């Protein structure tokens, strides 16, 4: 594969690109709402050692590297975007395979996985699309298998509908994606409606654009590189500051949420 493969949406103006791909273009690699710490807690509870693992929408492959470090029996990434699939394949190397397919229609066999992992994919879709992707994950799992997700959450569970609607509209304007985050109770209900049993949940602050989180997730050198790229690109800087303002304004209502659910035997 070509190691110089473009970041998805690389040809789009900074003003128009989806927020996560804009950040990737600026050098950010950890694009999960709860950060690398929540991802690692999620993977630990997913029990990946010796497991056949399928990851839905691996993106740039950052989580795939963490999954492979857990010594699974096999790893398959399913990525719809061809450019992202190339990036993921570069990240995982010959130890794994990447399939170009939709997360709701992977084309993989029934009951082929002990664990299915998906991060920051369900949030970006409608309720109907969420349901289809969760059903596909359940189809891929063997009895007793685990479905592990890390998504954007809302809190508290009793947040009123008017506040949810206003927050989602502001998010959509800022990140250029029609994101639909849910409360922890709502995420749990979606998994349970698919016949899965939620066994573990956790949350973390939604601090994607805070300096402390970036130092922890990316390291000092990479964080400085990201800041330099933002400072050199006026359009990107306006977008990043706009996203940061929305995240900060709603910091008490937004969070990263992780859940592990088991398919009953």
N, C-alpha and C positions, 0 to 999 in steps of 0.2 A: 504493500500500500504506500501511497505517497505521503511522506511525513509532513509535507507542506499543505496538506488538505485544508480548505478554508473552514473557519468557524461558520456554522449555520447563520444565514442572514447577513454574511459579511458584506454583501453588495448593497445592502439597504442603508439609507441614511440613519445616523444616530437618532434623529427625531422620530423615526418610524419603527425601528427594530424592537422586537419584544425585549423587555427589560433583562431577562436572564441571558439572552444571547448578546446583548450590548455589554453586559458585565463580563461575559466570557471573552468578547473581543478586546476588552480592556485588560485582560490578563487574569481575571478571577476564575478560580477553578472549583471552589467549594460553593455551590449555588443552592444549598439546602436551607430552608427557613430556620431550622433549629441548630444549624452548624454541624461541624464535624463531630463534636462530642455526642450529640443526639444520634447521629448516624452510627457511631461506634457502639452506643448502648443498644440501638435497634438490632444491629447485626449480631451482637453477643446474645441477645435473647432469641434470635432466629435460629441459633444452633446450626451453624453452617459447616462445621468440620465434618468431612466425609459425606456431605450431602450433595445431591445433584441440584444445582441452583440455576434458576432463570431470573434474570433481571430485566424488567420492563423499562424501556426508555433510559438506557444508561448515559445518554448525552455524551459528555467528553470522557467518560470512563473513570472519573475520580472515585466513585463508590465501587466500581468494578475492581480497582486495585485493592481496596479494603477487603472486599469479598474474597479475592484470591489469597490474600494474606491469612485468611481463616482456614486455608487448606480444604476447600470443598473437593468432592470427587470429580465434579465437572462444573463448568460455568458456560451458560449461553445468554448472551445479551440480545434483546429484541428492540431494535431502534428503527423508527419510521423514517427519519430524516437521513438521506444518504450521506451528507457531509458529516453529520454527527456520528454516523456508523463508522466512517473512516477514522475519525478521531478516537472513538472507543476502541477500535481494532488496534490502533497504534498504542493505546494505553495498556491493553491486555496482552498484546504480543501473541506468540504462538500457543500460549497456555490455554486459550479459550476460543470460543467462536462468537461471531456477531452475525445476526440474521436481520436483514432489512425487511421489516413487516410492521403492521399496526399492532399496538398493544392489546386491542380488542379482538384481533383476528391474527394470532401469531402463526398459525399453520403448524404448530408443534403438536406432537401426539398427546392424547389424553394421559393423565397420571404419569407424566414424565419427570416430575420434580418433587424433591423433598422440601424445597423452599422456593418461594417466589418473592422477589424484592422489587419494590417500586417507590421511588422518591420524587416528590414534587412534580408528579404527572397528573394525578387525579384532580388536584386543585384547579388545573387549567382547563377543565372540561365541564360540560353541562351535567346535570344530575343523571340524565339518561346515559351519557357516555361513561360517567363514573360507574354506573351499574353494569354496563357492558364489559368494562375492563376488569372489574372485580369478579364478574362471572367467569371471564376467561382465566383469570388467575386461579379461581377455584377449580376449573376444569383441568388445569395443568397439574394441580397438586395430587399427590398420592394420599390415601387416607392417613391421617396423622401428620400431614405436612403443614408447614407454617407459611402464612402470607404476612410479610413485613412491609409496612408503609411508613413514610415520613412525609408529612404534608403541612400546608399552612392551616393553622387553626384559629378559631375565634373563642374568646372567653369573656364572661363565664358561660356555662351551659344555658343559662336563662336569658341570654342576650336577646333583646326584642328585635322583631323583624324589620322595623323601620331603621334601626341602627345598622343592622346587617346590610340592608339594601344601600344605604348611604356609603358605608365603608367599601362595599364591593364596587360601587361606581367610581369612587376616588382611586381605588387600586387599579381599576381598568384603565382610567385615564393616565395614570402614572407609569404603569408597566406595559401598556399597549397589548394586554392580554385580558380576556374576559374571565378573570380568576373568580372562582366561587369557593372560598374557604368555608369550612364547617366547624361547628363546636365539637369538642371531644365526644360528647354524647351522640351527635349526628354522625360522625365518622364511625363510631362503634355500631350504630344502628345499621348503617350501610353494609358493613361486613357481616353482621348477624343476619340481615335479610338474605344474604347469599348463602346462608347455611353454615357460616363459620362461627367459631367460638373465640371471642376476644379473651386473651390470656394475660396481656400486659399492655400498659399504656404509660406514656411519660410526655412531658412538655418541656420546652426551653424557650427563653425569650426570642422573639423575632428580631435579631440584631444583625441582619445580613450586611448592613452598610456602616456598622459601628466599628471604630478603629480597633477596640480591644478584641472583638470577635475576629476581625480580619487578621490581626497578629497571631491569634491562636490557630486559625484555620489555614492561613496561607504562609505564615512565617514572615520574618522581618523583611528579607530581601524582596520577596514577591509583593508584599504590601506596598513597599516603596515604589516598586515598578508600576503597580496599579495606580497609585496616587500620581505618579509622573505622567502616565498615559491620560488620566483624567484632566490634569492641568493643561496638557498640550492640545486638547480637543474641546473647543468651546461648546459645540453641540452636545457632545457626550457629557460634558460637565453640567450643562443645564438639566439634562435628563437625570443624571445621577443625583443631583441636588434635589430635584423634584421628587424622585422616589424616596430619597432619604427623609424629606419633609413629611411625606404621607406616612411612612413607617413610624417616624417619631411621634407624629400627632396621634397615632392609634396604637402606640406601644403597649397600652394597658389592655387593648382588645385583641391584638394579634399575638400569635405564638407559633412556634414549631411544635407539631404533635406527632408522636410516633406510636404505632400500635402493632402488635403481633397477634394474629388470629390463627387458630388451628382448624384444619378440616377434620371433622369427626371420623373416627375409624368406622 
